[in-house]
Amino acid sequence: MFRVFLADDEPFIIEGLYDIIDWAEVGLEIVGHASNGQKALDALQETSVDILVTDISMPIMNGLDLIRHARSIHPELKVIVLSGFDEFSYLKEGMQLGIENYLLKPINIQELKASLQNTVQKLNTMNETQLVQAYSKQILKDNTLHRWLTQQIAPLEFYERAELLGINLASAYMVAAVLRMPVDADKDIEFITGRLDAYEWVTVFRDMDGDILLLASIDHMEEGKKELMSLLHQLSTALQYQSVRISIGTVGHLPDGVAQSYETAKKAQEYFWIYPELPVIDYQELAMHQDNPKVDFSIIDWPAYAKLIIAKDIENLRACIRSDFKRIQAVPGITPRDFQNIAFEMVIHFKLEIKAIRHTEELEAYHLAFDRIREAVALEELEAAILEIAETTIGFLISDVRSPIVQQVLKYVQQSYAEELSLKMLGAYYHIHPVYLGQLFHKEINETFTEYMNRFRVEKAKDLLKTTHAKVHQIAKEVGYSELGYFYKQFKKYVGISPTDYRGLL
């Protein structure tokens, strides 16, 4: 869990903050509080803290001075400001200090919770380079725009910040475009921002999923969108080496239609599984690739599916799928292509649903589902593919009974298994005693951390032995073994034969 420190000179505010938020639910724990800036600074010198929630107006040392001094102790510290003063100068100075949000008292609980959740997402996903950049104007811009596009910010507050951040809202319409890279590369957003500096009608930022987002302000729907499409194709060509995937959403009226444009641009990204050959996917033109179907996805009552997914009710979900397949099969004039398109849409919706619930993606499982649908030659095979991905989706949710800390450790291992990992290092990283972490891990995973790491690395090595011509000693190093002899020993323990013999059998 990430660690939070509270600073406010009003005792009832401190007490209220302890009670109004379920801190554990959002992956946080309060590690201390103080009634003025100086006491808070003294405590921060002795305490490891990830997030500071502070008032502006406090005796001895105010909140802005506290932030400045605290940053010299914890350069990576993230800050949420509480204030009873609706002063533009305070907001401006706070922005220059790299705060995550500026909330007015009395505190809106939902807005505070949303700010904390957004901050936790950043702490979970940010790499070291992003941490260095986190205290810049761009971070506040990202946060503000994300909250606007997901309807988590009041219009008045947004428009004040939009002016401060230089976001163009003078046009009648706005359209969102999403650029997704195969890897998270800060150089790409720098390249794109530099390339688009001359286009004042385009705003560039990164959303909470790590996607690069362009918001284009346009005066005329057709002409403006045509100009944006031309710009996106230029970017696609310039970023061809990165295999960038670009999608564009619907054109929305300012200010209310922008959230839908963002939502449809994100959804259009999922169609690259179906149309990987397209350089840019326009959500409004997707129907042109559907061969004028007799029926479309509207025949599926997805809200009913979503309720069954959330309830983890696999039996009724299976029954619903089988019933819908029979019903669709009975539609006059239905074609195999129509059925395949509906199946593709169902997989996309399963994928979006699990992402919305877990805030993580399981790309491989859904990728395999798309492949099965693409290769299916009979209705029974399509139905089997959908039933399997439905069970897989429910399985992901059932596995989430694990504690948040173990889930974070597993995610860390998946991303960094080639590095030197230990309970001591992970305990320090997640602020938990390594002995307790080891006990918790063993209890929930049913094997020790060392056993899990060896088994995981051996599986990765097997994949590399199958798919590459790399030498065995290179593969050992790539999956995290510095000693070749130890790698051979562990490989033979879990596979039964040596890596050389294993490759010989392939």
C-alpha positions as CSV (number, residue, x, y, z in Angstrom):
1,M,0.0,0.0,0.0
2,F,1.1,3.6,-0.6
3,R,1.6,5.8,2.5
4,V,-0.3,9.0,3.1
5,F,0.5,11.9,5.5
6,L,-2.2,14.5,6.5
7,A,-1.5,18.1,7.4
8,D,-4.2,20.5,8.6
9,D,-4.6,22.8,11.6
10,E,-8.3,21.9,12.1
11,P,-8.6,18.8,14.2
12,F,-12.1,17.9,12.9
13,I,-10.7,18.0,9.3
14,I,-8.0,15.5,10.3
15,E,-10.5,13.3,12.1
16,G,-12.9,13.5,9.2
17,L,-10.3,12.5,6.7
18,Y,-9.6,9.4,8.7
19,D,-13.3,8.4,8.6
20,I,-14.7,9.6,5.3
21,I,-12.5,7.6,3.0
22,D,-11.9,3.8,3.1
23,W,-8.2,4.2,2.6
24,A,-7.4,0.5,2.3
25,E,-10.0,0.2,-0.5
26,V,-8.0,2.7,-2.7
27,G,-4.7,1.0,-1.8
28,L,-3.6,3.6,0.8
29,E,-2.8,3.8,4.5
30,I,-2.4,6.9,6.7
31,V,1.0,6.9,8.4
32,G,0.7,10.2,10.4
33,H,-0.8,13.7,10.7
34,A,0.2,17.1,11.9
35,S,-1.5,20.4,12.9
36,N,1.0,22.7,11.2
37,G,3.5,22.7,8.4
38,Q,6.6,22.6,10.6
39,K,5.4,19.6,12.5
40,A,4.5,17.9,9.3
41,L,8.0,18.6,7.8
42,D,9.6,17.3,11.0
43,A,7.6,14.1,10.7
44,L,8.3,13.7,7.0
45,Q,12.0,13.7,7.7
46,E,11.5,10.5,9.7
47,T,8.7,8.9,7.8
48,S,8.5,7.3,4.3
49,V,5.5,8.9,2.5
50,D,4.1,8.7,-1.0
51,I,1.2,11.2,-0.8
52,L,0.9,14.4,1.2
53,V,-2.6,15.8,1.7
54,T,-2.2,19.3,3.1
55,D,-4.1,22.5,3.9
56,I,-2.8,25.8,2.5
57,S,-3.4,28.0,5.5
58,M,-1.6,26.7,8.6
59,P,0.3,28.4,11.4
60,I,4.2,28.4,11.6
61,M,4.6,27.1,8.1
62,N,1.9,27.2,5.4
63,G,1.1,24.4,3.0
64,L,3.0,25.8,0.0
65,D,6.2,26.2,2.0
66,L,5.7,22.7,3.4
67,I,5.5,21.3,-0.2
68,R,8.7,23.1,-1.2
69,H,10.6,21.8,1.8
70,A,9.1,18.3,1.7
71,R,10.2,17.9,-2.0
72,S,13.8,18.3,-0.8
73,I,13.3,15.2,1.4
74,H,11.0,13.2,-0.8
75,P,11.5,14.3,-4.5
76,E,8.9,11.8,-5.6
77,L,6.2,13.0,-3.2
78,K,2.7,13.5,-4.7
79,V,0.6,16.3,-3.2
80,I,-3.1,17.0,-3.0
81,V,-4.0,20.4,-1.6
82,L,-7.0,21.3,0.5
83,S,-8.0,24.9,0.9
84,G,-10.7,27.1,2.2
85,F,-9.5,29.8,-0.2
86,D,-10.8,29.9,-3.8
87,E,-7.8,32.0,-4.9
88,F,-6.4,31.8,-8.4
89,S,-2.9,32.7,-7.1
90,Y,-2.9,29.7,-4.8
91,L,-3.9,27.4,-7.6
92,K,-1.2,28.8,-9.9
93,E,1.5,28.5,-7.3
94,G,0.4,25.0,-6.4
95,M,0.5,24.0,-10.1
96,Q,4.0,25.3,-10.4
97,L,4.9,23.0,-7.4
98,G,3.5,20.0,-9.3
99,I,0.4,19.2,-7.2
100,E,-2.0,16.5,-8.2
101,N,-5.2,18.4,-7.4
102,Y,-6.4,21.6,-5.5
103,L,-9.7,20.9,-3.6
104,L,-11.9,23.4,-1.9
105,K,-13.4,23.0,1.5
106,P,-15.9,21.7,2.5
107,I,-14.4,18.7,0.9
108,N,-16.4,16.8,-1.8
109,I,-15.8,13.2,-0.8
110,Q,-16.3,11.8,-4.3
111,E,-13.9,14.3,-5.8
112,L,-11.3,13.6,-3.1
113,K,-11.6,9.8,-3.6
114,A,-11.3,10.3,-7.4
115,S,-8.2,12.3,-6.9
116,L,-6.7,9.7,-4.6
117,Q,-7.6,6.9,-7.1
118,N,-6.0,8.8,-10.0
119,T,-2.9,9.4,-7.9
120,V,-2.6,5.7,-6.9
121,Q,-3.0,4.7,-10.6
122,K,-0.1,7.0,-11.4
123,L,2.0,5.6,-8.6
124,N,1.3,2.1,-9.8
125,T,2.1,2.7,-13.4
126,M,4.7,5.4,-13.5
127,N,8.3,4.3,-14.3
128,E,11.3,6.1,-13.0
129,T,11.5,8.6,-15.9
130,Q,7.8,9.5,-15.4
131,L,8.5,10.1,-11.7
132,V,11.0,12.7,-12.6
133,Q,8.6,14.4,-14.9
134,A,5.6,14.1,-12.5
135,Y,6.1,17.5,-11.0
136,S,5.6,19.5,-14.1
137,K,2.8,21.4,-15.6
138,Q,2.0,18.3,-17.9
139,I,1.0,16.2,-14.9
140,L,-1.6,18.6,-13.7
141,K,-2.8,18.9,-17.3
142,D,-3.1,15.1,-17.6
143,N,-5.0,14.9,-14.3
144,T,-7.4,17.7,-15.2
145,L,-8.1,16.5,-18.7
146,H,-8.6,12.9,-17.6
147,R,-11.1,14.0,-14.9
148,W,-12.9,16.1,-17.5
149,L,-13.1,13.3,-20.1
150,T,-14.3,10.9,-17.4
151,Q,-16.8,13.5,-16.0
152,Q,-15.1,13.7,-12.6
153,I,-14.7,17.5,-12.5
154,A,-17.1,20.4,-12.1
155,P,-17.5,22.5,-15.3
156,L,-16.5,25.8,-13.5
157,E,-13.4,24.3,-12.0
158,F,-12.4,22.8,-15.4
159,Y,-12.8,25.9,-17.4
160,E,-10.7,27.9,-14.9
161,R,-7.9,25.3,-15.2
162,A,-8.3,25.0,-19.0
163,E,-7.5,28.7,-19.4
164,L,-4.5,28.3,-17.1
165,L,-3.2,25.2,-18.9
166,G,-3.7,26.7,-22.4
167,I,-6.4,24.2,-23.5
168,N,-8.3,25.4,-26.6
169,L,-12.0,25.5,-26.0
170,A,-12.9,28.3,-28.3
171,S,-14.3,26.1,-31.1
172,A,-17.8,24.5,-31.5
173,Y,-16.6,20.9,-31.6
174,M,-13.9,18.7,-30.2
175,V,-12.8,15.2,-31.3
176,A,-10.5,12.8,-29.5
177,A,-7.8,10.6,-31.0
178,V,-5.8,7.9,-29.2
179,L,-2.3,6.9,-30.1
180,R,-1.2,3.6,-28.6
181,M,2.4,2.4,-28.7
182,P,3.6,-1.2,-28.2
183,V,5.9,0.1,-25.4
184,D,5.5,3.0,-23.0
185,A,8.0,5.5,-24.4
186,D,8.4,9.1,-23.1
187,K,10.4,10.0,-26.2
188,D,7.4,9.4,-28.4
189,I,5.2,11.9,-26.5
190,E,8.0,14.4,-26.6
191,F,8.3,13.8,-30.4
192,I,4.6,14.1,-30.9
193,T,4.3,17.2,-28.8
194,G,7.2,18.9,-30.6
195,R,5.7,18.0,-34.0
196,L,2.3,19.4,-33.0
197,D,3.6,22.6,-31.4
198,A,2.5,24.7,-34.4
199,Y,-1.1,23.3,-34.2
200,E,-2.7,25.4,-31.5
201,W,-6.0,23.6,-32.0
202,V,-4.6,20.3,-30.8
203,T,-3.9,19.4,-27.2
204,V,-1.6,16.5,-26.4
205,F,-1.5,14.6,-23.1
206,R,-1.2,11.1,-21.6
207,D,-4.2,9.4,-20.0
208,M,-4.3,7.0,-17.0
209,D,-3.8,3.9,-19.3
210,G,-0.6,5.3,-20.7
211,D,-2.1,6.1,-24.1
212,I,-1.2,9.4,-25.8
213,L,-4.3,11.5,-26.4
214,L,-4.9,14.3,-28.9
215,L,-7.9,16.6,-28.4
216,A,-8.6,18.6,-31.5
217,S,-10.8,21.8,-31.4
218,I,-12.6,22.3,-34.7
219,D,-15.1,24.8,-36.0
220,H,-16.6,22.6,-38.8
221,M,-17.3,18.9,-38.4
222,E,-16.4,17.6,-41.8
223,E,-13.5,20.0,-42.7
224,G,-12.0,19.9,-39.2
225,K,-12.1,16.1,-39.0
226,K,-10.6,15.8,-42.5
227,E,-7.7,18.1,-41.4
228,L,-7.2,16.0,-38.2
229,M,-7.3,12.7,-40.2
230,S,-4.5,14.1,-42.5
231,L,-2.5,15.0,-39.4
232,L,-3.0,11.5,-37.9
233,H,-1.9,9.8,-41.1
234,Q,1.3,12.0,-41.1
235,L,2.0,10.9,-37.5
236,S,1.3,7.3,-38.4
237,T,4.0,7.5,-41.2
238,A,6.4,9.3,-38.9
239,L,6.0,6.7,-36.1
240,Q,5.8,3.7,-38.3
241,Y,8.9,2.2,-36.7
242,Q,6.9,2.1,-33.4
243,S,3.9,0.3,-35.0
244,V,1.7,3.0,-33.5
245,R,-2.1,2.3,-33.5
246,I,-4.2,5.4,-34.0
247,S,-8.0,5.6,-33.4
248,I,-10.4,8.6,-33.7
249,G,-13.7,9.0,-31.8
250,T,-16.9,10.7,-32.7
251,V,-17.1,14.4,-33.1
252,G,-18.6,16.0,-30.0
253,H,-20.1,19.4,-29.3
254,L,-18.2,21.4,-26.6
255,P,-18.4,20.8,-23.8
256,D,-20.7,17.9,-23.2
257,G,-19.9,15.7,-26.2
258,V,-16.1,15.3,-25.6
259,A,-16.4,12.5,-23.0
260,Q,-18.2,10.4,-25.6
261,S,-15.6,11.2,-28.2
262,Y,-12.9,10.0,-25.8
263,E,-14.9,6.8,-24.9
264,T,-15.4,5.9,-28.6
265,A,-11.8,6.6,-29.5
266,K,-10.7,4.2,-26.7
267,K,-13.1,1.6,-27.9
268,A,-12.0,1.9,-31.5
269,Q,-8.5,0.8,-30.3
270,E,-9.9,-2.6,-29.7
271,Y,-10.8,-3.1,-33.3
272,F,-7.1,-3.3,-34.3
273,W,-7.5,-6.9,-33.2
274,I,-9.9,-7.3,-36.1
275,Y,-8.4,-4.9,-38.6
276,P,-4.6,-4.9,-37.9
277,E,-3.9,-3.7,-41.4
278,L,-5.5,-0.3,-40.9
279,P,-3.2,2.6,-40.1
280,V,-6.0,4.7,-38.5
281,I,-9.4,3.5,-37.3
282,D,-12.3,5.9,-37.3
283,Y,-15.0,4.8,-35.0
284,Q,-17.7,6.4,-37.2
285,E,-16.5,4.5,-40.2
286,L,-16.3,1.0,-38.6
287,A,-19.7,0.2,-40.0
288,M,-18.1,0.3,-43.5
289,H,-15.9,-2.7,-42.6
290,Q,-18.9,-4.7,-41.4
291,D,-20.2,-5.6,-44.9
292,N,-23.7,-4.2,-44.2
293,P,-24.7,-6.8,-41.6
294,K,-28.2,-8.1,-41.2
295,V,-27.8,-7.6,-37.4
296,D,-25.3,-5.8,-35.3
297,F,-24.1,-5.9,-31.7
298,S,-27.3,-4.1,-30.5
299,I,-29.0,-7.6,-30.6
300,I,-27.0,-8.4,-27.5
301,D,-28.3,-7.1,-24.1
302,W,-24.8,-6.3,-22.8
303,P,-25.9,-4.6,-19.5
304,A,-27.3,-8.0,-18.6
305,Y,-24.0,-9.7,-19.4
306,A,-22.1,-7.0,-17.4
307,K,-24.3,-7.7,-14.3
308,L,-23.5,-11.5,-14.5
309,I,-19.8,-10.7,-14.9
310,I,-19.7,-8.5,-11.8
311,A,-21.7,-11.1,-9.9
312,K,-19.2,-13.8,-11.1
313,D,-22.3,-15.9,-12.1
314,I,-20.7,-18.2,-14.7
315,E,-23.7,-20.6,-15.0
316,N,-26.2,-17.9,-15.9
317,L,-23.6,-16.2,-18.2
318,R,-23.2,-19.5,-20.1
319,A,-26.9,-19.9,-20.4
320,C,-27.3,-16.3,-21.7
321,I,-24.6,-16.9,-24.3
322,R,-26.1,-20.1,-25.5
323,S,-29.6,-18.6,-25.7
324,D,-28.3,-15.6,-27.6
325,F,-26.5,-17.7,-30.1
326,K,-29.7,-19.7,-30.8
327,R,-31.7,-16.5,-31.1
328,I,-29.2,-14.9,-33.5
329,Q,-29.0,-18.1,-35.6
330,A,-32.8,-17.8,-36.2
331,V,-32.6,-14.3,-37.7
332,P,-33.6,-14.4,-41.4
333,G,-30.7,-13.8,-43.7
334,I,-28.0,-14.0,-41.0
335,T,-24.5,-14.7,-42.5
336,P,-21.4,-16.3,-41.1
337,R,-19.7,-12.9,-41.3
338,D,-22.5,-11.3,-39.3
339,F,-22.0,-13.9,-36.6
340,Q,-18.2,-13.5,-36.6
341,N,-18.6,-9.7,-36.2
342,I,-20.9,-10.1,-33.2
343,A,-18.5,-12.6,-31.7
344,F,-15.6,-10.1,-32.1
345,E,-17.7,-7.4,-30.5
346,M,-18.5,-9.7,-27.5
347,V,-14.8,-10.3,-26.9
348,I,-14.1,-6.6,-27.1
349,H,-16.8,-6.0,-24.5
350,F,-15.5,-8.7,-22.2
351,K,-12.1,-7.2,-22.4
352,L,-13.4,-3.7,-21.7
353,E,-15.5,-4.9,-18.8
354,I,-12.6,-6.6,-17.1
355,K,-10.4,-3.6,-17.6
356,A,-13.0,-1.3,-16.1
357,I,-13.3,-3.5,-13.0
358,R,-9.6,-4.4,-12.5
359,H,-7.9,-1.4,-14.1
360,T,-5.5,-3.9,-15.7
361,E,-5.5,-5.8,-19.0
362,E,-4.9,-9.5,-19.7
363,L,-4.0,-9.1,-23.4
364,E,-2.9,-12.6,-24.1
365,A,-6.2,-14.3,-23.2
366,Y,-8.3,-11.9,-25.4
367,H,-5.8,-12.1,-28.2
368,L,-6.2,-15.9,-28.3
369,A,-10.0,-15.4,-28.3
370,F,-9.8,-13.2,-31.4
371,D,-7.6,-15.8,-33.1
372,R,-10.0,-18.6,-32.4
373,I,-12.9,-16.5,-33.8
374,R,-10.9,-15.6,-36.9
375,E,-10.1,-19.2,-37.5
376,A,-13.6,-20.6,-36.7
377,V,-15.3,-22.5,-39.6
378,A,-18.5,-23.5,-37.8
379,L,-21.0,-21.8,-35.5
380,E,-20.2,-24.3,-32.7
381,E,-16.5,-23.1,-32.7
382,L,-17.6,-19.5,-32.4
383,E,-19.9,-20.3,-29.5
384,A,-17.1,-22.4,-27.8
385,A,-14.7,-19.4,-28.1
386,I,-17.2,-17.0,-26.5
387,L,-18.0,-19.5,-23.7
388,E,-14.3,-20.0,-23.0
389,I,-13.5,-16.2,-22.9
390,A,-16.5,-15.7,-20.6
391,E,-15.2,-18.3,-18.2
392,T,-11.7,-16.8,-18.4
393,T,-13.1,-13.4,-17.6
394,I,-14.9,-14.6,-14.5
395,G,-11.8,-16.5,-13.5
396,F,-9.8,-13.2,-13.5
397,L,-12.3,-11.7,-11.1
398,I,-12.4,-14.8,-8.8
399,S,-8.5,-14.6,-8.6
400,D,-8.9,-11.1,-7.3
401,V,-9.7,-12.4,-3.8
402,R,-6.0,-12.1,-3.3
403,S,-4.8,-9.2,-1.1
404,P,-3.8,-6.0,-3.0
405,I,-0.2,-6.3,-1.9
406,V,0.2,-9.8,-3.3
407,Q,-1.5,-8.7,-6.6
408,Q,1.0,-5.8,-6.8
409,V,4.0,-8.2,-6.2
410,L,2.8,-10.6,-8.9
411,K,2.4,-7.7,-11.3
412,Y,5.9,-6.5,-10.5
413,V,7.3,-9.9,-11.0
414,Q,5.6,-10.2,-14.4
415,Q,7.1,-6.9,-15.5
416,S,10.6,-7.2,-13.9
417,Y,11.4,-11.0,-13.6
418,A,14.7,-10.5,-15.4
419,E,15.9,-8.3,-12.5
420,E,17.3,-9.4,-9.2
421,L,14.2,-9.7,-7.0
422,S,14.0,-10.6,-3.3
423,L,11.4,-10.3,-0.5
424,K,13.7,-7.8,1.2
425,M,13.7,-5.5,-1.9
426,L,10.0,-5.9,-2.5
427,G,9.2,-5.3,1.2
428,A,11.1,-2.1,1.1
429,Y,9.4,-1.1,-2.2
430,Y,5.9,-1.7,-0.9
431,H,6.7,-0.6,2.7
432,I,6.0,-4.0,4.3
433,H,8.2,-6.3,6.4
434,P,9.8,-8.9,4.2
435,V,9.0,-11.8,6.6
436,Y,5.3,-10.9,6.7
437,L,5.3,-10.4,2.9
438,G,6.8,-13.9,2.5
439,Q,4.2,-15.5,4.8
440,L,1.3,-13.7,3.0
441,F,2.7,-14.7,-0.4
442,H,3.0,-18.3,0.6
443,K,-0.5,-18.4,2.1
444,E,-2.2,-17.0,-1.0
445,I,0.0,-18.5,-3.8
446,N,0.6,-21.8,-2.0
447,E,4.3,-21.8,-2.7
448,T,7.3,-19.7,-1.4
449,F,8.4,-16.6,-3.3
450,T,11.6,-18.3,-4.4
451,E,9.7,-21.3,-5.7
452,Y,7.3,-19.1,-7.6
453,M,10.2,-17.0,-9.1
454,N,12.0,-20.1,-10.3
455,R,8.9,-21.6,-11.8
456,F,8.0,-18.4,-13.5
457,R,11.5,-17.8,-14.9
458,V,11.7,-21.4,-16.2
459,E,8.4,-21.0,-18.1
460,K,9.8,-17.8,-19.7
461,A,12.9,-19.7,-20.6
462,K,10.9,-22.4,-22.2
463,D,9.1,-19.8,-24.4
464,L,12.5,-18.4,-25.5
465,L,13.9,-21.8,-26.2
466,K,10.8,-22.4,-28.5
467,T,10.7,-19.1,-30.2
468,T,14.4,-17.9,-30.5
469,H,17.8,-19.2,-31.5
470,A,19.5,-17.5,-28.6
471,K,22.2,-19.4,-26.8
472,V,21.2,-21.1,-23.5
473,H,23.5,-18.8,-21.4
474,Q,21.9,-15.7,-23.1
475,I,18.4,-17.0,-22.3
476,A,19.4,-17.7,-18.7
477,K,20.5,-14.1,-18.3
478,E,17.5,-12.8,-20.0
479,V,15.1,-14.5,-17.6
480,G,17.0,-13.4,-14.5
481,Y,19.7,-16.1,-13.8
482,S,23.2,-14.8,-13.4
483,E,24.7,-18.3,-12.8
484,L,24.3,-20.8,-15.6
485,G,24.7,-23.8,-13.4
486,Y,21.8,-22.7,-11.1
487,F,19.7,-22.1,-14.2
488,Y,20.3,-25.6,-15.4
489,K,19.5,-27.0,-12.0
490,Q,16.2,-25.2,-11.7
491,F,15.2,-25.9,-15.3
492,K,15.7,-29.6,-14.8
493,K,13.8,-29.5,-11.5
494,Y,10.7,-28.0,-13.1
495,V,10.9,-29.5,-16.6
496,G,12.6,-32.8,-16.0
497,I,15.4,-32.4,-18.6
498,S,18.1,-29.8,-19.3
499,P,17.4,-26.7,-21.5
500,T,19.6,-28.1,-24.2
501,D,17.7,-31.4,-24.3
502,Y,14.4,-29.5,-24.2
503,R,15.3,-27.5,-27.2
504,G,16.4,-30.7,-29.0
505,L,12.9,-32.1,-28.6
506,L,11.2,-29.1,-30.3
